[in-house]
Amino acid sequence: MSETIRVAFVGAGGHATANLYPQFRHVPDLDLVAVCDLAQ
């Protein structure tokens, strides 16, 4: 039985939007639950 991994990013900015978040669709059982950054 696998468990879902819940992930939150703080302060990742444009790099995360362009490179990290799109890769999550390739990881089974991973759930992005929160994102926070001071600048967009």
C-alpha distance matrix in Angstrom:
0.0 3.8 6.7 10.1 12.8 16.1 19.2 22.9 26.0 29.4 32.4 31.1 33.7 34.7 32.8 29.4 30.5 31.8 29.4 26.2 25.1 25.6 23.2 20.2 20.0 19.0 15.9 12.8 10.9 14.2 16.5 20.1 21.2 24.7 27.5 30.9 33.9 37.6 39.0 37.8
3.8 0.0 3.8 6.7 9.2 12.6 15.6 19.3 22.3 25.7 28.8 27.4 29.9 30.9 29.0 25.6 26.8 28.2 25.7 22.4 21.4 22.0 19.6 16.6 16.8 15.8 12.5 9.6 7.5 10.6 13.0 16.6 17.9 21.3 24.0 27.3 30.3 34.0 35.3 34.1
6.7 3.8 0.0 3.8 6.4 9.4 12.7 16.2 19.5 22.8 26.0 24.9 27.6 28.9 27.2 23.7 24.9 26.7 24.5 21.0 19.7 21.0 18.9 15.5 16.2 16.0 12.5 9.9 6.7 8.8 10.5 13.9 14.8 18.1 21.0 24.2 27.4 31.0 32.5 31.6
10.1 6.7 3.8 0.0 3.8 6.3 9.6 13.1 16.4 19.8 23.0 21.8 24.2 25.4 24.1 20.4 21.4 23.3 21.4 17.9 16.3 17.7 16.0 12.4 13.3 13.7 10.3 8.2 4.4 5.5 6.7 10.2 11.2 14.7 17.5 20.9 24.1 27.7 29.1 28.0
12.8 9.2 6.4 3.8 0.0 3.8 6.4 10.1 13.2 16.5 19.7 18.6 21.3 22.8 21.2 17.7 19.1 21.1 19.1 15.4 14.3 16.2 14.5 11.1 13.0 13.3 9.8 9.0 6.0 4.7 6.1 8.5 9.7 12.6 15.1 18.2 21.2 24.8 26.3 25.5
16.1 12.6 9.4 6.3 3.8 0.0 3.8 7.0 10.5 13.7 17.0 16.4 18.9 20.7 19.7 16.0 17.3 19.9 18.4 14.6 13.1 15.7 14.7 11.3 13.5 14.7 11.7 11.4 8.6 6.0 4.9 6.0 6.2 8.9 11.8 14.9 18.1 21.7 23.4 22.6
19.2 15.6 12.7 9.6 6.4 3.8 0.0 3.8 6.8 10.2 13.4 12.6 15.3 17.2 16.1 12.5 14.2 16.8 15.4 11.6 10.5 13.6 12.9 10.0 13.0 14.3 11.7 12.7 10.7 7.2 6.1 4.9 5.9 7.1 9.0 11.9 14.8 18.5 20.0 19.4
22.9 19.3 16.2 13.1 10.1 7.0 3.8 0.0 3.8 6.8 10.2 10.1 12.7 15.2 14.6 11.3 12.9 16.0 15.2 11.8 10.7 14.3 14.4 12.0 15.1 16.9 14.8 16.1 14.3 10.7 8.8 6.1 5.7 4.6 5.8 8.3 11.3 14.8 16.7 16.4
26.0 22.3 19.5 16.4 13.2 10.5 6.8 3.8 0.0 3.8 6.6 6.3 9.1 11.9 11.4 8.4 10.5 13.6 13.0 10.0 9.8 13.6 13.9 12.5 15.9 17.6 16.1 18.1 16.9 13.1 11.6 8.3 8.7 6.4 5.0 6.4 8.4 12.0 13.6 13.6
29.4 25.7 22.8 19.8 16.5 13.7 10.2 6.8 3.8 0.0 3.8 5.8 8.3 11.8 11.9 9.9 12.0 15.1 15.0 12.7 12.7 16.5 17.2 16.1 19.5 21.2 19.8 21.9 20.6 16.9 15.2 11.8 11.4 8.2 5.9 4.8 5.9 9.0 11.2 12.2
32.4 28.8 26.0 23.0 19.7 17.0 13.4 10.2 6.6 3.8 0.0 3.8 5.7 9.4 9.8 8.9 11.0 13.8 14.1 12.6 13.3 16.8 17.8 17.5 20.8 22.5 21.6 24.1 23.3 19.5 18.0 14.5 14.5 11.2 8.1 6.0 4.5 6.9 8.5 9.9
31.1 27.4 24.9 21.8 18.6 16.4 12.6 10.1 6.3 5.8 3.8 0.0 3.8 6.7 6.3 5.3 7.9 10.3 10.3 9.1 10.2 13.5 14.4 14.6 17.9 19.4 18.9 21.7 21.5 17.7 16.6 13.2 14.2 11.5 8.3 7.8 6.6 9.5 9.7 9.8
33.7 29.9 27.6 24.2 21.3 18.9 15.3 12.7 9.1 8.3 5.7 3.8 0.0 3.8 5.6 5.7 6.6 8.9 10.3 10.2 10.8 13.6 15.3 15.9 18.8 20.6 20.8 23.6 23.6 19.8 18.4 14.8 15.7 12.8 9.1 8.2 5.9 8.2 7.0 6.4
34.7 30.9 28.9 25.4 22.8 20.7 17.2 15.2 11.9 11.8 9.4 6.7 3.8 0.0 3.8 5.4 5.0 6.0 8.3 9.5 10.2 12.1 14.2 15.6 18.0 19.8 20.5 23.6 24.2 20.6 19.5 16.1 17.6 15.2 11.7 11.4 9.4 11.2 9.0 7.1
32.8 29.0 27.2 24.1 21.2 19.7 16.1 14.6 11.4 11.9 9.8 6.3 5.6 3.8 0.0 3.8 5.5 5.3 5.7 7.0 9.1 10.8 12.1 13.9 16.6 17.7 18.4 21.7 22.6 19.1 18.7 15.6 17.7 15.7 12.6 12.9 11.3 13.7 12.0 10.7
29.4 25.6 23.7 20.4 17.7 16.0 12.5 11.3 8.4 9.9 8.9 5.3 5.7 5.4 3.8 0.0 3.8 5.5 5.3 4.5 5.8 8.5 9.7 10.7 13.7 15.1 15.4 18.6 19.1 15.5 14.9 11.8 14.0 12.4 9.5 10.7 10.3 13.4 12.5 11.0
30.5 26.8 24.9 21.4 19.1 17.3 14.2 12.9 10.5 12.0 11.0 7.9 6.6 5.0 5.5 3.8 0.0 3.8 5.9 6.3 5.6 7.4 10.0 11.0 13.1 15.3 16.2 19.1 19.8 16.4 15.3 12.1 14.2 12.7 9.9 11.3 10.9 13.8 12.3 9.7
31.8 28.2 26.7 23.3 21.1 19.9 16.8 16.0 13.6 15.1 13.8 10.3 8.9 6.0 5.3 5.5 3.8 0.0 3.8 6.4 7.0 7.1 9.5 11.7 13.4 15.0 16.6 19.8 21.1 18.0 17.6 14.9 17.5 16.3 13.6 14.9 14.1 16.7 14.6 12.1
29.4 25.7 24.5 21.4 19.1 18.4 15.4 15.2 13.0 15.0 14.1 10.3 10.3 8.3 5.7 5.3 5.9 3.8 0.0 3.8 6.1 6.2 7.0 9.7 11.9 12.6 14.0 17.5 19.1 16.1 16.4 14.1 17.2 16.4 14.2 15.9 15.4 18.4 16.9 14.9
26.2 22.4 21.0 17.9 15.4 14.6 11.6 11.8 10.0 12.7 12.6 9.1 10.2 9.5 7.0 4.5 6.3 6.4 3.8 0.0 3.8 5.6 5.5 7.0 10.1 10.9 11.4 14.8 15.9 12.7 13.0 10.8 14.0 13.5 11.8 14.0 14.3 17.7 17.0 15.3
25.1 21.4 19.7 16.3 14.3 13.1 10.5 10.7 9.8 12.7 13.3 10.2 10.8 10.2 9.1 5.8 5.6 7.0 6.1 3.8 0.0 3.8 5.4 5.5 8.0 10.1 10.7 13.5 14.3 11.0 10.6 8.3 11.4 11.4 10.1 12.9 13.9 17.4 16.9 14.7
25.6 22.0 21.0 17.7 16.2 15.7 13.6 14.3 13.6 16.5 16.8 13.5 13.6 12.1 10.8 8.5 7.4 7.1 6.2 5.6 3.8 0.0 3.8 5.5 6.3 8.3 10.2 13.1 14.8 12.2 12.3 10.9 14.3 14.7 13.6 16.4 17.2 20.6 19.5 16.9
23.2 19.6 18.9 16.0 14.5 14.7 12.9 14.4 13.9 17.2 17.8 14.4 15.3 14.2 12.1 9.7 10.0 9.5 7.0 5.5 5.4 3.8 0.0 3.8 5.4 5.6 7.3 10.8 12.9 10.6 11.8 11.2 14.9 15.8 15.1 18.0 19.0 22.5 21.8 19.6
20.2 16.6 15.5 12.4 11.1 11.3 10.0 12.0 12.5 16.1 17.5 14.6 15.9 15.6 13.9 10.7 11.0 11.7 9.7 7.0 5.5 5.5 3.8 0.0 3.8 5.3 5.3 8.1 9.5 7.0 8.1 8.0 11.8 13.3 13.4 16.8 18.5 22.2 22.1 20.0
20.0 16.8 16.2 13.3 13.0 13.5 13.0 15.1 15.9 19.5 20.8 17.9 18.8 18.0 16.6 13.7 13.1 13.4 11.9 10.1 8.0 6.3 5.4 3.8 0.0 3.8 5.6 7.4 9.6 8.3 9.4 10.1 13.7 15.7 16.1 19.6 21.4 25.0 24.6 22.2
19.0 15.8 16.0 13.7 13.3 14.7 14.3 16.9 17.6 21.2 22.5 19.4 20.6 19.8 17.7 15.1 15.3 15.0 12.6 10.9 10.1 8.3 5.6 5.3 3.8 0.0 3.8 6.4 9.6 9.1 11.4 12.6 16.3 18.3 18.7 22.1 23.7 27.4 27.0 24.7
15.9 12.5 12.5 10.3 9.8 11.7 11.7 14.8 16.1 19.8 21.6 18.9 20.8 20.5 18.4 15.4 16.2 16.6 14.0 11.4 10.7 10.2 7.3 5.3 5.6 3.8 0.0 3.8 6.5 6.0 9.1 10.9 14.4 16.8 17.7 21.1 23.1 26.9 27.0 25.2
12.8 9.6 9.9 8.2 9.0 11.4 12.7 16.1 18.1 21.9 24.1 21.7 23.6 23.6 21.7 18.6 19.1 19.8 17.5 14.8 13.5 13.1 10.8 8.1 7.4 6.4 3.8 0.0 3.8 5.6 8.8 11.7 14.7 17.7 19.3 22.9 25.3 29.1 29.5 27.6
10.9 7.5 6.7 4.4 6.0 8.6 10.7 14.3 16.9 20.6 23.3 21.5 23.6 24.2 22.6 19.1 19.8 21.1 19.1 15.9 14.3 14.8 12.9 9.5 9.6 9.6 6.5 3.8 0.0 3.8 6.6 10.2 12.4 15.8 18.0 21.6 24.4 28.2 29.0 27.4
14.2 10.6 8.8 5.5 4.7 6.0 7.2 10.7 13.1 16.9 19.5 17.7 19.8 20.6 19.1 15.5 16.4 18.0 16.1 12.7 11.0 12.2 10.6 7.0 8.3 9.1 6.0 5.6 3.8 0.0 3.8 6.7 9.4 12.4 14.3 17.9 20.6 24.4 25.3 23.8
16.5 13.0 10.5 6.7 6.1 4.9 6.1 8.8 11.6 15.2 18.0 16.6 18.4 19.5 18.7 14.9 15.3 17.6 16.4 13.0 10.6 12.3 11.8 8.1 9.4 11.4 9.1 8.8 6.6 3.8 0.0 3.8 5.9 9.3 11.7 15.4 18.4 22.1 23.1 21.6
20.1 16.6 13.9 10.2 8.5 6.0 4.9 6.1 8.3 11.8 14.5 13.2 14.8 16.1 15.6 11.8 12.1 14.9 14.1 10.8 8.3 10.9 11.2 8.0 10.1 12.6 10.9 11.7 10.2 6.7 3.8 0.0 3.8 6.0 7.9 11.7 14.6 18.3 19.3 17.9
21.2 17.9 14.8 11.2 9.7 6.2 5.9 5.7 8.7 11.4 14.5 14.2 15.7 17.6 17.7 14.0 14.2 17.5 17.2 14.0 11.4 14.3 14.9 11.8 13.7 16.3 14.4 14.7 12.4 9.4 5.9 3.8 0.0 3.8 7.2 10.5 14.1 17.5 19.0 18.0
24.7 21.3 18.1 14.7 12.6 8.9 7.1 4.6 6.4 8.2 11.2 11.5 12.8 15.2 15.7 12.4 12.7 16.3 16.4 13.5 11.4 14.7 15.8 13.3 15.7 18.3 16.8 17.7 15.8 12.4 9.3 6.0 3.8 0.0 3.8 6.8 10.4 13.7 15.5 14.8
27.5 24.0 21.0 17.5 15.1 11.8 9.0 5.8 5.0 5.9 8.1 8.3 9.1 11.7 12.6 9.5 9.9 13.6 14.2 11.8 10.1 13.6 15.1 13.4 16.1 18.7 17.7 19.3 18.0 14.3 11.7 7.9 7.2 3.8 0.0 3.8 7.0 10.5 11.9 11.2
30.9 27.3 24.2 20.9 18.2 14.9 11.9 8.3 6.4 4.8 6.0 7.8 8.2 11.4 12.9 10.7 11.3 14.9 15.9 14.0 12.9 16.4 18.0 16.8 19.6 22.1 21.1 22.9 21.6 17.9 15.4 11.7 10.5 6.8 3.8 0.0 3.8 7.0 9.1 9.4
33.9 30.3 27.4 24.1 21.2 18.1 14.8 11.3 8.4 5.9 4.5 6.6 5.9 9.4 11.3 10.3 10.9 14.1 15.4 14.3 13.9 17.2 19.0 18.5 21.4 23.7 23.1 25.3 24.4 20.6 18.4 14.6 14.1 10.4 7.0 3.8 0.0 3.8 5.6 6.8
37.6 34.0 31.0 27.7 24.8 21.7 18.5 14.8 12.0 9.0 6.9 9.5 8.2 11.2 13.7 13.4 13.8 16.7 18.4 17.7 17.4 20.6 22.5 22.2 25.0 27.4 26.9 29.1 28.2 24.4 22.1 18.3 17.5 13.7 10.5 7.0 3.8 0.0 3.8 6.8
39.0 35.3 32.5 29.1 26.3 23.4 20.0 16.7 13.6 11.2 8.5 9.7 7.0 9.0 12.0 12.5 12.3 14.6 16.9 17.0 16.9 19.5 21.8 22.1 24.6 27.0 27.0 29.5 29.0 25.3 23.1 19.3 19.0 15.5 11.9 9.1 5.6 3.8 0.0 3.8
37.8 34.1 31.6 28.0 25.5 22.6 19.4 16.4 13.6 12.2 9.9 9.8 6.4 7.1 10.7 11.0 9.7 12.1 14.9 15.3 14.7 16.9 19.6 20.0 22.2 24.7 25.2 27.6 27.4 23.8 21.6 17.9 18.0 14.8 11.2 9.4 6.8 6.8 3.8 0.0
